[in-house]
Amino acid sequence: MENIFVFLFNSIIVSTIICAAARLSNSVSLKIQRSFCFYCDHNLAWFDIIPVISACVLRNKCRYCHAHFGHYYAILNCLIY
């Protein structure tokens, strides 16, 4: 049970860091806007941004425009553990 908690906590932290890095590299404010797709600018729902699980379910693609995000999100979340 403790391992699951550590994995989930690390996934949330890594996902937040990746989001901040992507926003900073694209000159997007960190506090103004909700999570969105960089390709179609559609706001993502809460279930679209669950670390690792949503990457597997959505196959690393945007639910709306089907743009490919890359595998590095899920890989980085798993490597930190």
Distance bins in CASP14 RR format, pairs under 12 A and 6 or more apart:
PFRMAT RR
TARGET T0000
AUTHOR 0000-0000-0000
RMODE 2
METHOD distances of the structure
MODEL  1
1 7 0 0 0 0 0 1 0 0 0 0 0
1 8 0 0 0 0 0 1 0 0 0 0 0
2 8 0 0 0 0 0 1 0 0 0 0 0
2 9 0 0 0 0 0 1 0 0 0 0 0
3 9 0 0 0 0 0 1 0 0 0 0 0
3 10 0 0 0 0 0 1 0 0 0 0 0
3 81 0 0 0 0 1 0 0 0 0 0 0
4 10 0 0 0 0 0 1 0 0 0 0 0
4 11 0 0 0 0 0 1 0 0 0 0 0
4 52 0 0 0 0 0 1 0 0 0 0 0
4 81 0 0 0 0 0 1 0 0 0 0 0
5 11 0 0 0 0 0 1 0 0 0 0 0
5 12 0 0 0 0 0 1 0 0 0 0 0
5 81 0 0 0 0 0 1 0 0 0 0 0
6 12 0 0 0 0 0 1 0 0 0 0 0
6 13 0 0 0 0 0 1 0 0 0 0 0
6 80 0 0 0 0 1 0 0 0 0 0 0
6 81 1 0 0 1 0 0 0 0 0 0 0
7 13 0 0 0 0 0 1 0 0 0 0 0
7 14 0 0 0 0 0 1 0 0 0 0 0
7 51 0 0 0 0 1 0 0 0 0 0 0
7 52 0 0 0 0 1 0 0 0 0 0 0
7 53 0 0 0 0 0 1 0 0 0 0 0
7 77 0 0 0 0 1 0 0 0 0 0 0
7 78 0 0 0 0 1 0 0 0 0 0 0
7 79 0 0 0 0 0 1 0 0 0 0 0
7 80 0 0 0 0 1 0 0 0 0 0 0
7 81 1 0 1 0 0 0 0 0 0 0 0
8 14 0 0 0 0 0 1 0 0 0 0 0
8 15 0 0 0 0 0 1 0 0 0 0 0
8 50 0 0 0 0 1 0 0 0 0 0 0
8 51 1 0 0 1 0 0 0 0 0 0 0
8 52 0 0 0 0 1 0 0 0 0 0 0
8 53 0 0 0 0 1 0 0 0 0 0 0
8 77 0 0 0 0 0 1 0 0 0 0 0
8 80 0 0 0 0 0 1 0 0 0 0 0
8 81 0 0 0 0 1 0 0 0 0 0 0
9 15 0 0 0 0 0 1 0 0 0 0 0
9 16 0 0 0 0 0 1 0 0 0 0 0
9 51 0 0 0 0 0 1 0 0 0 0 0
9 77 0 0 0 0 0 1 0 0 0 0 0
9 80 0 0 0 0 0 1 0 0 0 0 0
9 81 0 0 0 0 1 0 0 0 0 0 0
10 16 0 0 0 0 0 1 0 0 0 0 0
10 17 0 0 0 0 0 1 0 0 0 0 0
10 51 0 0 0 0 1 0 0 0 0 0 0
10 52 0 0 0 0 0 1 0 0 0 0 0
10 76 0 0 0 0 0 1 0 0 0 0 0
10 77 1 0 0 1 0 0 0 0 0 0 0
10 78 0 0 0 0 1 0 0 0 0 0 0
10 79 0 0 0 0 1 0 0 0 0 0 0
10 80 1 0 1 0 0 0 0 0 0 0 0
10 81 1 0 1 0 0 0 0 0 0 0 0
11 17 0 0 0 0 0 1 0 0 0 0 0
11 18 0 0 0 0 0 1 0 0 0 0 0
11 49 0 0 0 0 0 1 0 0 0 0 0
11 50 0 0 0 0 1 0 0 0 0 0 0
11 51 1 1 0 0 0 0 0 0 0 0 0
11 52 1 0 1 0 0 0 0 0 0 0 0
11 53 0 0 0 0 1 0 0 0 0 0 0
11 54 0 0 0 0 0 1 0 0 0 0 0
11 55 0 0 0 0 0 1 0 0 0 0 0
11 73 0 0 0 0 0 1 0 0 0 0 0
11 74 0 0 0 0 1 0 0 0 0 0 0
11 75 0 0 0 0 0 1 0 0 0 0 0
11 76 0 0 0 0 1 0 0 0 0 0 0
11 77 1 0 1 0 0 0 0 0 0 0 0
11 78 0 0 0 0 1 0 0 0 0 0 0
11 79 0 0 0 0 0 1 0 0 0 0 0
11 80 1 0 0 1 0 0 0 0 0 0 0
11 81 1 0 0 1 0 0 0 0 0 0 0
12 18 0 0 0 0 0 1 0 0 0 0 0
12 19 0 0 0 0 0 1 0 0 0 0 0
12 49 0 0 0 0 0 1 0 0 0 0 0
12 50 0 0 0 0 1 0 0 0 0 0 0
12 51 1 0 0 1 0 0 0 0 0 0 0
12 52 0 0 0 0 0 1 0 0 0 0 0
12 53 0 0 0 0 0 1 0 0 0 0 0
12 77 0 0 0 0 1 0 0 0 0 0 0
12 80 0 0 0 0 0 1 0 0 0 0 0
12 81 0 0 0 0 0 1 0 0 0 0 0
13 19 0 0 0 0 0 1 0 0 0 0 0
13 20 0 0 0 0 0 1 0 0 0 0 0
13 51 0 0 0 0 1 0 0 0 0 0 0
13 76 0 0 0 0 0 1 0 0 0 0 0
13 77 0 0 0 0 1 0 0 0 0 0 0
13 80 1 0 0 1 0 0 0 0 0 0 0
13 81 0 0 0 0 0 1 0 0 0 0 0
14 20 0 0 0 0 0 1 0 0 0 0 0
14 21 0 0 0 0 0 1 0 0 0 0 0
14 51 1 0 0 1 0 0 0 0 0 0 0
14 52 0 0 0 0 1 0 0 0 0 0 0
14 55 0 0 0 0 0 1 0 0 0 0 0
14 72 0 0 0 0 0 1 0 0 0 0 0
14 73 0 0 0 0 1 0 0 0 0 0 0
14 74 0 0 0 0 0 1 0 0 0 0 0
14 75 0 0 0 0 0 1 0 0 0 0 0
14 76 1 0 1 0 0 0 0 0 0 0 0
14 77 1 0 1 0 0 0 0 0 0 0 0
14 78 0 0 0 0 1 0 0 0 0 0 0
14 79 0 0 0 0 1 0 0 0 0 0 0
14 80 1 0 1 0 0 0 0 0 0 0 0
14 81 0 0 0 0 1 0 0 0 0 0 0
15 21 0 0 0 0 0 1 0 0 0 0 0
15 22 0 0 0 0 0 1 0 0 0 0 0
15 35 0 0 0 0 1 0 0 0 0 0 0
15 48 0 0 0 0 0 1 0 0 0 0 0
15 49 1 0 0 1 0 0 0 0 0 0 0
15 50 0 0 0 0 1 0 0 0 0 0 0
15 51 1 0 1 0 0 0 0 0 0 0 0
15 52 0 0 0 0 1 0 0 0 0 0 0
15 53 0 0 0 0 0 1 0 0 0 0 0
15 54 0 0 0 0 1 0 0 0 0 0 0
15 55 0 0 0 0 1 0 0 0 0 0 0
15 72 0 0 0 0 0 1 0 0 0 0 0
15 73 1 0 0 1 0 0 0 0 0 0 0
15 74 0 0 0 0 1 0 0 0 0 0 0
15 76 0 0 0 0 1 0 0 0 0 0 0
15 77 1 0 0 1 0 0 0 0 0 0 0
15 78 0 0 0 0 0 1 0 0 0 0 0
15 80 0 0 0 0 1 0 0 0 0 0 0
16 22 0 0 0 0 0 1 0 0 0 0 0
16 23 0 0 0 0 0 1 0 0 0 0 0
16 30 0 0 0 0 0 1 0 0 0 0 0
16 35 0 0 0 0 0 1 0 0 0 0 0
16 49 0 0 0 0 0 1 0 0 0 0 0
16 51 0 0 0 0 1 0 0 0 0 0 0
16 73 0 0 0 0 0 1 0 0 0 0 0
16 76 0 0 0 0 0 1 0 0 0 0 0
16 77 0 0 0 0 0 1 0 0 0 0 0
16 80 0 0 0 0 0 1 0 0 0 0 0
17 23 0 0 0 0 0 1 0 0 0 0 0
17 24 0 0 0 0 0 1 0 0 0 0 0
17 30 0 0 0 0 0 1 0 0 0 0 0
17 51 0 0 0 0 0 1 0 0 0 0 0
17 73 0 0 0 0 0 1 0 0 0 0 0
17 76 0 0 0 0 1 0 0 0 0 0 0
17 77 0 0 0 0 0 1 0 0 0 0 0
17 80 0 0 0 0 1 0 0 0 0 0 0
18 24 0 0 0 0 0 1 0 0 0 0 0
18 25 0 0 0 0 0 1 0 0 0 0 0
18 35 0 0 0 0 0 1 0 0 0 0 0
18 49 0 0 0 0 0 1 0 0 0 0 0
18 51 0 0 0 0 1 0 0 0 0 0 0
18 52 0 0 0 0 0 1 0 0 0 0 0
18 55 0 0 0 0 0 1 0 0 0 0 0
18 69 0 0 0 0 0 1 0 0 0 0 0
18 70 0 0 0 0 0 1 0 0 0 0 0
18 72 0 0 0 0 1 0 0 0 0 0 0
18 73 1 0 0 1 0 0 0 0 0 0 0
18 74 0 0 0 0 0 1 0 0 0 0 0
18 75 0 0 0 0 0 1 0 0 0 0 0
18 76 1 0 0 1 0 0 0 0 0 0 0
18 77 0 0 0 0 1 0 0 0 0 0 0
18 79 0 0 0 0 0 1 0 0 0 0 0
18 80 0 0 0 0 0 1 0 0 0 0 0
19 25 0 0 0 0 0 1 0 0 0 0 0
19 26 0 0 0 0 0 1 0 0 0 0 0
19 28 0 0 0 0 1 0 0 0 0 0 0
19 30 0 0 0 0 1 0 0 0 0 0 0
19 33 0 0 0 0 0 1 0 0 0 0 0
19 34 0 0 0 0 0 1 0 0 0 0 0
19 35 1 0 0 1 0 0 0 0 0 0 0
19 36 0 0 0 0 0 1 0 0 0 0 0
19 38 0 0 0 0 0 1 0 0 0 0 0
19 44 0 0 0 0 0 1 0 0 0 0 0
19 49 0 0 0 0 1 0 0 0 0 0 0
19 51 0 0 0 0 0 1 0 0 0 0 0
19 69 0 0 0 0 0 1 0 0 0 0 0
19 73 0 0 0 0 1 0 0 0 0 0 0
19 76 0 0 0 0 0 1 0 0 0 0 0
19 77 0 0 0 0 0 1 0 0 0 0 0
20 26 0 0 0 0 0 1 0 0 0 0 0
20 28 0 0 0 0 1 0 0 0 0 0 0
20 29 0 0 0 0 0 1 0 0 0 0 0
20 30 1 0 0 1 0 0 0 0 0 0 0
20 31 0 0 0 0 0 1 0 0 0 0 0
20 35 0 0 0 0 0 1 0 0 0 0 0
21 28 0 0 0 0 0 1 0 0 0 0 0
21 30 0 0 0 0 0 1 0 0 0 0 0
21 72 0 0 0 0 0 1 0 0 0 0 0
21 73 0 0 0 0 0 1 0 0 0 0 0
21 76 0 0 0 0 0 1 0 0 0 0 0
22 28 0 0 0 0 1 0 0 0 0 0 0
22 30 0 0 0 0 0 1 0 0 0 0 0
22 35 0 0 0 0 1 0 0 0 0 0 0
22 36 0 0 0 0 0 1 0 0 0 0 0
22 37 0 0 0 0 0 1 0 0 0 0 0
22 38 1 0 0 1 0 0 0 0 0 0 0
22 69 0 0 0 0 1 0 0 0 0 0 0
22 70 0 0 0 0 0 1 0 0 0 0 0
22 72 0 0 0 0 0 1 0 0 0 0 0
22 73 0 0 0 0 1 0 0 0 0 0 0
22 76 0 0 0 0 0 1 0 0 0 0 0
23 29 1 0 0 1 0 0 0 0 0 0 0
23 30 1 0 1 0 0 0 0 0 0 0 0
23 31 0 0 0 0 1 0 0 0 0 0 0
23 32 0 0 0 0 1 0 0 0 0 0 0
23 33 0 0 0 0 1 0 0 0 0 0 0
23 34 0 0 0 0 0 1 0 0 0 0 0
23 35 0 0 0 0 1 0 0 0 0 0 0
23 36 0 0 0 0 1 0 0 0 0 0 0
23 38 0 0 0 0 1 0 0 0 0 0 0
24 30 1 0 0 1 0 0 0 0 0 0 0
25 38 0 0 0 0 0 1 0 0 0 0 0
26 33 0 0 0 0 0 1 0 0 0 0 0
26 36 0 0 0 0 0 1 0 0 0 0 0
26 37 0 0 0 0 0 1 0 0 0 0 0
26 38 1 0 0 1 0 0 0 0 0 0 0
26 39 0 0 0 0 0 1 0 0 0 0 0
26 41 0 0 0 0 0 1 0 0 0 0 0
27 38 0 0 0 0 0 1 0 0 0 0 0
28 34 0 0 0 0 0 1 0 0 0 0 0
28 35 0 0 0 0 0 1 0 0 0 0 0
28 36 0 0 0 0 1 0 0 0 0 0 0
28 38 0 0 0 0 1 0 0 0 0 0 0
28 41 0 0 0 0 0 1 0 0 0 0 0
29 36 0 0 0 0 0 1 0 0 0 0 0
33 41 0 0 0 0 1 0 0 0 0 0 0
33 42 0 0 0 0 0 1 0 0 0 0 0
33 43 1 0 0 1 0 0 0 0 0 0 0
33 44 0 0 0 0 0 1 0 0 0 0 0
34 41 0 0 0 0 0 1 0 0 0 0 0
34 42 0 0 0 0 0 1 0 0 0 0 0
34 43 1 0 1 0 0 0 0 0 0 0 0
34 44 1 0 0 1 0 0 0 0 0 0 0
34 45 0 0 0 0 1 0 0 0 0 0 0
34 46 0 0 0 0 1 0 0 0 0 0 0
34 48 0 0 0 0 0 1 0 0 0 0 0
34 49 0 0 0 0 1 0 0 0 0 0 0
35 41 0 0 0 0 0 1 0 0 0 0 0
35 42 0 0 0 0 0 1 0 0 0 0 0
35 43 1 0 0 1 0 0 0 0 0 0 0
35 44 1 0 1 0 0 0 0 0 0 0 0
35 45 0 0 0 0 1 0 0 0 0 0 0
35 46 0 0 0 0 1 0 0 0 0 0 0
35 47 0 0 0 0 0 1 0 0 0 0 0
35 48 1 0 0 1 0 0 0 0 0 0 0
35 49 1 0 1 0 0 0 0 0 0 0 0
35 50 0 0 0 0 0 1 0 0 0 0 0
35 51 0 0 0 0 0 1 0 0 0 0 0
35 54 0 0 0 0 0 1 0 0 0 0 0
35 62 0 0 0 0 0 1 0 0 0 0 0
35 69 0 0 0 0 0 1 0 0 0 0 0
36 42 1 0 0 1 0 0 0 0 0 0 0
36 43 1 0 1 0 0 0 0 0 0 0 0
36 44 1 0 0 1 0 0 0 0 0 0 0
36 45 0 0 0 0 0 1 0 0 0 0 0
36 48 0 0 0 0 1 0 0 0 0 0 0
36 49 0 0 0 0 0 1 0 0 0 0 0
36 62 0 0 0 0 1 0 0 0 0 0 0
36 63 0 0 0 0 0 1 0 0 0 0 0
36 64 0 0 0 0 1 0 0 0 0 0 0
36 65 0 0 0 0 0 1 0 0 0 0 0
36 67 0 0 0 0 0 1 0 0 0 0 0
37 43 0 0 0 0 1 0 0 0 0 0 0
37 44 1 0 0 1 0 0 0 0 0 0 0
37 45 0 0 0 0 0 1 0 0 0 0 0
37 48 0 0 0 0 1 0 0 0 0 0 0
37 49 0 0 0 0 0 1 0 0 0 0 0
37 58 0 0 0 0 0 1 0 0 0 0 0
37 61 0 0 0 0 1 0 0 0 0 0 0
37 62 1 0 1 0 0 0 0 0 0 0 0
37 63 0 0 0 0 1 0 0 0 0 0 0
37 64 1 0 0 1 0 0 0 0 0 0 0
37 65 1 0 0 1 0 0 0 0 0 0 0
37 66 0 0 0 0 1 0 0 0 0 0 0
37 67 1 0 0 1 0 0 0 0 0 0 0
37 68 0 0 0 0 0 1 0 0 0 0 0
37 69 0 0 0 0 1 0 0 0 0 0 0
38 44 0 0 0 0 0 1 0 0 0 0 0
38 62 0 0 0 0 1 0 0 0 0 0 0
38 65 0 0 0 0 0 1 0 0 0 0 0
38 67 1 0 0 1 0 0 0 0 0 0 0
38 68 0 0 0 0 0 1 0 0 0 0 0
38 69 0 0 0 0 1 0 0 0 0 0 0
38 70 0 0 0 0 0 1 0 0 0 0 0
39 61 0 0 0 0 1 0 0 0 0 0 0
39 62 1 0 0 1 0 0 0 0 0 0 0
39 63 0 0 0 0 0 1 0 0 0 0 0
39 64 0 0 0 0 1 0 0 0 0 0 0
39 65 1 0 1 0 0 0 0 0 0 0 0
39 66 0 0 0 0 1 0 0 0 0 0 0
39 67 1 1 0 0 0 0 0 0 0 0 0
39 68 0 0 0 0 1 0 0 0 0 0 0
39 69 0 0 0 0 1 0 0 0 0 0 0
39 70 0 0 0 0 0 1 0 0 0 0 0
40 61 0 0 0 0 0 1 0 0 0 0 0
40 62 1 0 0 1 0 0 0 0 0 0 0
40 63 0 0 0 0 0 1 0 0 0 0 0
40 64 1 0 1 0 0 0 0 0 0 0 0
40 65 1 1 0 0 0 0 0 0 0 0 0
40 66 0 0 0 0 1 0 0 0 0 0 0
40 67 1 0 0 1 0 0 0 0 0 0 0
41 62 0 0 0 0 0 1 0 0 0 0 0
41 64 0 0 0 0 1 0 0 0 0 0 0
41 65 0 0 0 0 1 0 0 0 0 0 0
41 67 0 0 0 0 0 1 0 0 0 0 0
42 48 0 0 0 0 1 0 0 0 0 0 0
42 62 1 0 0 1 0 0 0 0 0 0 0
42 63 0 0 0 0 1 0 0 0 0 0 0
42 64 1 0 1 0 0 0 0 0 0 0 0
42 65 1 0 0 1 0 0 0 0 0 0 0
42 66 0 0 0 0 0 1 0 0 0 0 0
42 67 0 0 0 0 0 1 0 0 0 0 0
43 49 0 0 0 0 0 1 0 0 0 0 0
43 62 0 0 0 0 0 1 0 0 0 0 0
43 63 0 0 0 0 0 1 0 0 0 0 0
43 64 0 0 0 0 1 0 0 0 0 0 0
44 50 0 0 0 0 0 1 0 0 0 0 0
44 54 0 0 0 0 1 0 0 0 0 0 0
44 58 0 0 0 0 0 1 0 0 0 0 0
44 62 0 0 0 0 1 0 0 0 0 0 0
44 63 1 0 0 1 0 0 0 0 0 0 0
44 64 0 0 0 0 1 0 0 0 0 0 0
44 65 0 0 0 0 0 1 0 0 0 0 0
44 69 0 0 0 0 0 1 0 0 0 0 0
45 54 0 0 0 0 1 0 0 0 0 0 0
45 58 0 0 0 0 0 1 0 0 0 0 0
45 62 0 0 0 0 0 1 0 0 0 0 0
45 63 1 0 0 1 0 0 0 0 0 0 0
45 64 0 0 0 0 1 0 0 0 0 0 0
46 53 0 0 0 0 0 1 0 0 0 0 0
46 54 0 0 0 0 1 0 0 0 0 0 0
47 53 0 0 0 0 1 0 0 0 0 0 0
47 54 1 0 0 1 0 0 0 0 0 0 0
47 57 0 0 0 0 1 0 0 0 0 0 0
47 58 0 0 0 0 1 0 0 0 0 0 0
47 63 0 0 0 0 1 0 0 0 0 0 0
48 54 1 0 1 0 0 0 0 0 0 0 0
48 55 0 0 0 0 1 0 0 0 0 0 0
48 57 0 0 0 0 1 0 0 0 0 0 0
48 58 1 0 0 1 0 0 0 0 0 0 0
48 60 0 0 0 0 0 1 0 0 0 0 0
48 61 0 0 0 0 0 1 0 0 0 0 0
48 62 0 0 0 0 1 0 0 0 0 0 0
48 63 1 0 1 0 0 0 0 0 0 0 0
48 64 0 0 0 0 1 0 0 0 0 0 0
48 69 0 0 0 0 0 1 0 0 0 0 0
48 73 0 0 0 0 0 1 0 0 0 0 0
49 55 0 0 0 0 1 0 0 0 0 0 0
49 57 0 0 0 0 0 1 0 0 0 0 0
49 58 0 0 0 0 0 1 0 0 0 0 0
49 62 0 0 0 0 0 1 0 0 0 0 0
49 63 0 0 0 0 0 1 0 0 0 0 0
49 69 0 0 0 0 0 1 0 0 0 0 0
49 73 0 0 0 0 0 1 0 0 0 0 0
49 77 0 0 0 0 0 1 0 0 0 0 0
50 56 0 0 0 0 1 0 0 0 0 0 0
50 57 0 0 0 0 1 0 0 0 0 0 0
50 58 0 0 0 0 1 0 0 0 0 0 0
50 73 0 0 0 0 0 1 0 0 0 0 0
50 74 0 0 0 0 0 1 0 0 0 0 0
50 77 0 0 0 0 0 1 0 0 0 0 0
51 57 0 0 0 0 0 1 0 0 0 0 0
51 73 1 0 0 1 0 0 0 0 0 0 0
51 74 0 0 0 0 1 0 0 0 0 0 0
51 75 0 0 0 0 0 1 0 0 0 0 0
51 76 0 0 0 0 1 0 0 0 0 0 0
51 77 1 0 1 0 0 0 0 0 0 0 0
51 78 0 0 0 0 1 0 0 0 0 0 0
51 80 0 0 0 0 0 1 0 0 0 0 0
51 81 0 0 0 0 0 1 0 0 0 0 0
52 58 0 0 0 0 0 1 0 0 0 0 0
52 60 0 0 0 0 0 1 0 0 0 0 0
52 71 0 0 0 0 0 1 0 0 0 0 0
52 73 0 0 0 0 1 0 0 0 0 0 0
52 74 1 0 1 0 0 0 0 0 0 0 0
52 75 0 0 0 0 1 0 0 0 0 0 0
52 76 0 0 0 0 0 1 0 0 0 0 0
52 77 1 0 1 0 0 0 0 0 0 0 0
52 78 1 0 0 1 0 0 0 0 0 0 0
52 79 0 0 0 0 0 1 0 0 0 0 0
52 80 0 0 0 0 0 1 0 0 0 0 0
52 81 0 0 0 0 1 0 0 0 0 0 0
53 73 0 0 0 0 0 1 0 0 0 0 0
53 74 0 0 0 0 1 0 0 0 0 0 0
53 77 0 0 0 0 1 0 0 0 0 0 0
53 78 0 0 0 0 0 1 0 0 0 0 0
54 60 0 0 0 0 1 0 0 0 0 0 0
54 61 0 0 0 0 0 1 0 0 0 0 0
54 62 0 0 0 0 0 1 0 0 0 0 0
54 63 0 0 0 0 1 0 0 0 0 0 0
54 69 0 0 0 0 0 1 0 0 0 0 0
54 73 0 0 0 0 1 0 0 0 0 0 0
54 74 0 0 0 0 1 0 0 0 0 0 0
54 77 0 0 0 0 0 1 0 0 0 0 0
55 61 0 0 0 0 1 0 0 0 0 0 0
55 62 0 0 0 0 0 1 0 0 0 0 0
55 63 0 0 0 0 0 1 0 0 0 0 0
55 68 0 0 0 0 0 1 0 0 0 0 0
55 69 1 0 0 1 0 0 0 0 0 0 0
55 70 0 0 0 0 1 0 0 0 0 0 0
55 71 0 0 0 0 1 0 0 0 0 0 0
55 72 0 0 0 0 1 0 0 0 0 0 0
55 73 1 0 1 0 0 0 0 0 0 0 0
55 74 1 0 1 0 0 0 0 0 0 0 0
55 75 0 0 0 0 1 0 0 0 0 0 0
55 76 0 0 0 0 0 1 0 0 0 0 0
55 77 1 0 0 1 0 0 0 0 0 0 0
55 78 0 0 0 0 1 0 0 0 0 0 0
56 71 0 0 0 0 0 1 0 0 0 0 0
56 73 0 0 0 0 0 1 0 0 0 0 0
56 74 1 0 0 1 0 0 0 0 0 0 0
56 75 0 0 0 0 0 1 0 0 0 0 0
56 77 0 0 0 0 0 1 0 0 0 0 0
56 78 0 0 0 0 0 1 0 0 0 0 0
57 63 0 0 0 0 1 0 0 0 0 0 0
57 74 0 0 0 0 0 1 0 0 0 0 0
58 64 0 0 0 0 0 1 0 0 0 0 0
58 65 0 0 0 0 0 1 0 0 0 0 0
58 66 0 0 0 0 1 0 0 0 0 0 0
58 67 0 0 0 0 0 1 0 0 0 0 0
58 68 0 0 0 0 0 1 0 0 0 0 0
58 69 0 0 0 0 1 0 0 0 0 0 0
58 70 0 0 0 0 0 1 0 0 0 0 0
58 73 0 0 0 0 0 1 0 0 0 0 0
58 74 0 0 0 0 0 1 0 0 0 0 0
59 66 0 0 0 0 1 0 0 0 0 0 0
59 67 0 0 0 0 0 1 0 0 0 0 0
59 68 0 0 0 0 1 0 0 0 0 0 0
59 69 0 0 0 0 1 0 0 0 0 0 0
59 70 0 0 0 0 1 0 0 0 0 0 0
59 71 0 0 0 0 1 0 0 0 0 0 0
59 73 0 0 0 0 0 1 0 0 0 0 0
59 74 0 0 0 0 0 1 0 0 0 0 0
60 66 0 0 0 0 0 1 0 0 0 0 0
60 67 0 0 0 0 1 0 0 0 0 0 0
60 68 1 0 0 1 0 0 0 0 0 0 0
60 69 1 0 1 0 0 0 0 0 0 0 0
60 70 1 0 1 0 0 0 0 0 0 0 0
60 71 1 0 1 0 0 0 0 0 0 0 0
60 72 0 0 0 0 1 0 0 0 0 0 0
60 73 1 0 0 1 0 0 0 0 0 0 0
60 74 1 0 0 1 0 0 0 0 0 0 0
60 75 0 0 0 0 0 1 0 0 0 0 0
60 77 0 0 0 0 0 1 0 0 0 0 0
61 67 1 0 0 1 0 0 0 0 0 0 0
61 68 1 0 1 0 0 0 0 0 0 0 0
61 69 1 0 0 1 0 0 0 0 0 0 0
61 70 0 0 0 0 1 0 0 0 0 0 0
61 71 0 0 0 0 0 1 0 0 0 0 0
61 73 0 0 0 0 0 1 0 0 0 0 0
62 68 0 0 0 0 1 0 0 0 0 0 0
62 69 1 0 0 1 0 0 0 0 0 0 0
62 70 0 0 0 0 0 1 0 0 0 0 0
63 69 0 0 0 0 0 1 0 0 0 0 0
69 75 0 0 0 0 0 1 0 0 0 0 0
69 76 0 0 0 0 0 1 0 0 0 0 0
70 76 0 0 0 0 0 1 0 0 0 0 0
71 77 0 0 0 0 0 1 0 0 0 0 0
71 78 0 0 0 0 0 1 0 0 0 0 0
71 79 0 0 0 0 0 1 0 0 0 0 0
72 78 0 0 0 0 0 1 0 0 0 0 0
72 79 0 0 0 0 1 0 0 0 0 0 0
73 79 0 0 0 0 0 1 0 0 0 0 0
73 80 0 0 0 0 0 1 0 0 0 0 0
74 80 0 0 0 0 0 1 0 0 0 0 0
74 81 0 0 0 0 0 1 0 0 0 0 0
75 81 0 0 0 0 0 1 0 0 0 0 0
END
